[in-house]
Amino acid sequence: QELPYGGGVAPNIYYLGYAGVVRFRGVRIGGISGIFKSHDYRKGHFECPPYNQQTIRSAYHVRNIEVFKLKQLKHPIDIFMSHDWPRSIYHYGNKKQLLKMKSFFRQEVESNTLGSPAASELLQHLKPTYWFSAHLHVKFAAFMQHQTSSKEELPKATKFLALDKCLPHRDFLQIIDVEHDPSAGDSLEYDAEWIAVLKATNSLVNVTESSWNMPENNGLHAKWDYSATEEAIKEVLEELNHNLKIPCNFTLTAACYDPSKPQKHVEPVHTINPQTTEFCAQFGLIDINGRIQQAKEEGSVRGEYEEEEEEEEMDSTGSAEEPSEYNTDTSGLSSINPDEIMLDEEGGDEDLSTCSVDPSPDHPPEFSASFSDIRIMPDSMAVSSDDAMDSTNEELEKSGVSKQVEEKSLNERPLKRIGGNENGNSGIKKIKRRNQAIYAAEDEDKTE
């Protein structure tokens, strides 16, 4: 959150920000961070440490402004990354095999509600050569042939790949060769079009919890096209003297962990990262965290009664927001992924039998190692009747039992982020490492 526009999170690890585009050896790489939740989609980036039980979740939710910025891009994208799968991408790969491995996805797949509709919009607009996602903890490949809008336009296709969790006997790694410019330098570079889009949309930045829609051509907005003109891109290049190299200016903003001096009661603080300050100053952008800090300081002069009154007013009017443009009714869905890392629960040991399938003649280990199942489908991506297969009674029983156990655990278990110590003191934020028993078991097998 310190790097909303991207930056180094370590000397050799670069984060793209809430959304971002960079270049490396001539390869144009874009991405969007976070999980799609419709109830927070139209809000601004208002969260900051110390978090409460609500903001600790909404802080990593995708916002409409990031999707809007990315949809202003006109030039081709080579690689795009997202945490969520784009909704409907499962119709373009080996869907039967996916449901064999993850039977609890069936109801959402058949109702076409699995995945992010915002990511699906970006997939339709950007048409990248490759799209990589995570989140659902299963290896799955798909090949999507995009429809052309005119006879002159060359058809484009996207190769989608998601990988499994990084655990023993799971498909969590695959090597892909990507065409690039061998003569290009080995440094990350800014993308001039993306910088121009950031400058054009700077006035749309929102750091409040209020919900609002992005400009569109509906007669309500004087301007709705914020795409970068060739002149604007040229201006960015001139500002940088045609040197697009991203500076290696990683800055330490938190003390390194020292196991000999554990600090159990340290609350996270709202930090203004020097990388963000420098980036915003260079391109004339709003420092989101600086604006949040300003809002906090202005709000601190108000009386306690006034703050409580405002919170009550927000609670009472929260349900009066405009309905989301996305269908969010999941009351009839029973698919719960036992592999998903739930931030709301204590992480326990996982039963691998519920989330992995041993190689067999019916389940080849490399079923999704290549992008071969080519299917051309309309933009609606409707589910075809021949793909909707009934699950066996055994699968349904397993899915039902899994759902009941998961629901019970969610209702009974305390929230994970706020815990107590042995003496009953609360307020310590902790993250319990998952799958510890799995790794221990693996080590024991090697020893034997």
Buried (B, 14 or more C-beta within 10 A) or exposed (E): BBBBBBBBBEEEEBBBBBBBBBBBBBBBBBBBBBBBBBEBBBBBBBBBBEBEEEBBBBBBBBBBBBBBBBBBBBEEBBBBBBBBBBBBBBBBBBBEBBBBBBBBBBBBBBBBBBBBBBBBBBBBBBBBBBBBBBBBBBBBBBBBBBEEEEEEEEEBBBBBBBBBBEBEEBBBEEEEEEEEEEEEEEEBBBBBBBBBBBBBBBEBBBBEBEBBBBBEEEEEEEEEEBBBEEEBBEBBBEBBEEEBEBBEEBEEBEEEEEEEEEEEEEEEEBBBBBBBBBBBEEBEBBBBBBBBBEBEEEEEEEEEEEEEEEEEEEEEEEEEEEEBEBEBEEEEBBBBBBBEBBEEBBBEEBEBEBBBBEEEEEEEEEBBEEBEBEBEBEEEBEBEEEBEEEBEEEBBEBBEEBBEEBEEEEEEBEEBBBBEEEEEEEEBBEEEEBBEEBEEBBEEEEEE
